Amino acid sequence: MGIDATILFRSDAVPDIALDREWSICKYSGWAGVEFDGACPTHEVDSLTRYYAPGYERGEWPSIAAVLMQLHEAPEVEVVWYGGDGMVGECDVERVLEISRHYMLHGNRPYYQKGR
């Protein structure tokens, strides 16, 4: 169990990006239970990958970051959101870099060291 990663984006078309087997893009189902100011998501990236962020260092950030970076690189993608289990917020390039910086300094160690 745990919090699953949620990646949503707004685009007129499905971007042509290379995803690993555990990721797939589909139309946004509206399941995130989040209110959006202005533009709403049109698509979601489906996966069973766990969420990763400072303070919740459980997921595989390198895989998540790869998807987020490809979405930001795709010209047809207007907005990207990232979070987990209803905690979804806009995730711009600076946010990806911020979480990447945290991962490079701490990795998943804070989670695994809590039980010691």
TAMOSUL-V166465 format. One record per backbone hydrogen bond with DSSP energy under -1.0 kcal/mol. CO is the residue of the C=O (numbers start at 1). NH is the residue of the N-H. Records with the same first field share a line. If there is no record, write none. Layout:
CO: NH / NH
This chain:
3: 51
6: 83
7: 45
8: 81
9: 42 / 43
10: 78
15: 17
20: 23
24: 46
26: 44
42: 28
43: 9
44: 26
46: 24
49: 5
51: 59
53: 56
56: 53 / 58
59: 61
60: 64
61: 65
62: 66
63: 67
64: 68
65: 69
66: 70
67: 71
68: 72
69: 73
70: 74
74: 77
79: 10
80: 91
81: 8
82: 89
83: 6
84: 87
89: 82
92: 96
93: 97
94: 98
95: 99
96: 100
97: 101
98: 102
99: 103
100: 104
101: 105
102: 106
103: 107
106: 109
108: 112
109: 113
113: 116
